[in-house]
Amino acid sequence: MSDLENLRSEFHSKFPYLPSGKYVHFLMVRHSQSFPVFQTDGVLNTTRTEAGLEESHRHKISRLVMFKRKQVTPERLSGRELLRSISLTSSEESSDNYCQYNGEKSCKKCPDCVIYGFAIGDKGSERSKVYSDSSFSLSPYENSHRSFTFNAPAEAGSMSEKGEMRNALGELDHVLPEVTFPSVETLRDPTYEGFIYVLGNLIRTKRYGAQESRTGTMDNRIVGIVFCDGEIFSNLHFTQALYDKLEGKIDIGIDKICQQAKEVAESLLNNEPVRKSSMIFDEELKGLMTEVLSIYQDETKLQANMQELYIQTDTYAKTYGAFAGKKDSKDGKSKSKNK
Ligand SMILES: [Zn+2]
């Protein structure tokens, strides 16, 4: 059996109404490939935390922060683009499958709406089944950023986007290449197809950070995938434990960091109060990722996966979600059981 086939028992055949104690955690190291900008009001997001967990690493350092939204939004947009590219959803307002991102006209039934959730004022909401949290740079802020002025030729074009010059004379603080953000992203109550979708969004999303910079390439290195019955350690804890393991020597290259991150994750998992049903690391992970890649490279396999996923999320919407209690998803007002 293939690595993916081996996992079949980990998945629901349909999305359940209530949380049912199945969690898949994607353990990864997000790795900047150029100069992303994670900022609010022109300043990079930073915070002070203890460097590590051990007594000798309890001193405070400044760390870059990648807020939750800055992680999940680009991933959602990648997924939505994929759904449109295979015509499961549409960008035409007149279409039955039109779905507006996070707005009044969200379709409330596509994989993006049902898996990542939505909240449309009093018109209904769906809690996200994808859990994430702020990520923190392994290295201190001081070693992880640099300011650039805007008049650099490569930036000039994008800075006048939509006819508007943005802070044309200012400086913009950028994250440096090869800064790492250890992260856990979690999918609750996955179906097999939903698992492929969310994992695909992680490995296919390459651009994070401020839209106007268009330089924020990042690579998500998956170091492990864990199935268990509850939530596990936080991103900060993961980062600090990795800092301890490396004794603060973080300039060892991404491959070694990933290897150490995997070992740290394994040992942290031993201290979590959860039942672990599958833990995928090393060779098994490699095999699984190759299989996932082959789905994304094959039109037929991809279509089949996403079509099945669409049926699952549409069924969920009609059974428990925005269209529950209605004969047809287009008529009348919604009577959601989900309140
Ligand atoms: Zn939708």
Boltz pocket constraint, residues with backbone or C-beta under 6 A from the ligand:
constraints:
  - pocket:
      binder: B
      contacts: [[A, 98], [A, 99], [A, 100], [A, 106], [A, 107], [A, 108], [A, 109], [A, 110], [A, 111], [A, 112], [A, 113], [A, 114]]
      max_distance: 6.0
